[in-house]
């Protein structure tokens, strides 16, 4: 089981896209870390980023993000609806697989110490990382917000940070770091501009004022829309499901003749949390989570070797994974077949003379198989970045400029990935020729299929290069990419035909 930690840092900036993009770039610069989601809210003037990866890589990415936020966000100029005490307001770590909560606590304390020592930002620990019960609650730590805590930290011993000096960073304020269970950030929007009403309902819903267990809530104004919002964190979505929070807010609003006009989930949400909602409102009888199709996709017997889940995703209405990922998969399958022929040849007396060569081919084919497997996901991510860039705000000249730059970067990436698939596929093709010529004669058809799959992957990847080129503005990039694509395709076509002739000759 891979060791994976999720990190969901919140930054006190939801209006300047270029700032959040710079922070995201820092996160993405760390290998073995994957961006999962980003949310920006202009009214709250806050951004929530979600990324995942191996523990040490995630810790490094979190530090780099905090450092960049410290550089770009001045809390002395910050205004917004959401409570906050710093540029990087809070950094929670959540265990996903192969790690424990204790591992995440250790990670959070190491990061907190590093932030305090290197960035000179005072750090408080919260939730499972808290050094005392009074600091477990994030809302308690944020009391007084940036303006109030800036004064209190220097004169109130109860506000002494866990790391760093009792003094705010001149522009970045303070930061809260911790480890916690997965939570659901769930907001309910009300058809009124009465902020006092939203705050009253939030008070009745939240646990600390006698409301629902595991609910933290507050009321905010969404000024651009002229409505208000009851914003909630469900810190244990199993103890208090989404539908319970929604129903209570709705009932309280109805008492004042106020309608619910919409809901939103900020960031990512566990599947079971949404299944609970479906179960409740559909009034399902005897429903079991085992009835979910995705839970049955990895069937028994021979089907265990078939990437059923991947096939289901390809067949869905979602645009990714698409043809680019399928092309990379074809290349990876070609690599797998080439490796198989090598293993069926090595150690056989009849093929003793080529055993050393087959071992070298096997090493290369396994490396290429892994590289092409990685490109399956990379192709999907490249397309997702194009879609994210298309959704960026473009209301002002500055926003338009940022979007144009992000689109150019995304389209170039969307062309580079299939080009890499073509290159790796051509290398697999070359290896398939060797195993067709010298490998176990009983597996020569497998060598032929490897060549066909490699060529299919190369040809498919070429189509994905072509479809992205018209959207790219850099003419030199387009020319060079087109030349590479055509050269790779020509070489692949000739080589595939050659392997096919070798295979058919041996079968005959």
Buried (B, 14 or more C-beta within 10 A) or exposed (E): EEBBBBBBBBBBBBBBBEBBBBBBEBBBEBEBBBBBBBBBBBBBBBBBBBBBBBBBBBBBBBBBBBBBBBBBBBBEEBEBBBBBBBBBBBBBBBBBEEBEBEBBBBBBBBBBBBBBEEBBBBBBBBBBBBEEEEBBBBBBBBEBBBEEBBEEBEEEEEBEBBBBBBEBBEBBBBBBBBBBBBBBBBBBBBBBBBBEBBBBBBBBBBBEEEBBEBBBBBBBBBEEEEBBBBBBBBBBBEEBBBBBBBBBBBEBBEEEEBEBBEBEBBBBBEEBBBBBBEBBEEEEEEEEEEEEEEEEBEEEEEEEEEBBEBBEBBEEEEEBBBBBBBBBBBBBBBBBBBBBBBBBBBEBEEBEEBBEBBBEBBEBBBEBBEBBBBBBBBBBBBBBBBEBBEEBBBEEEEBEEBBBBBBBEBBBBBBBBBBBBBBBBBBBBBBBBBBBBBBBBEBBBBBBBBBBBBBBBBBBBBBBBBBBBEBBEEEEBBEEBBEBBEEBBEBBBEBBEBBBEBBEEBEE
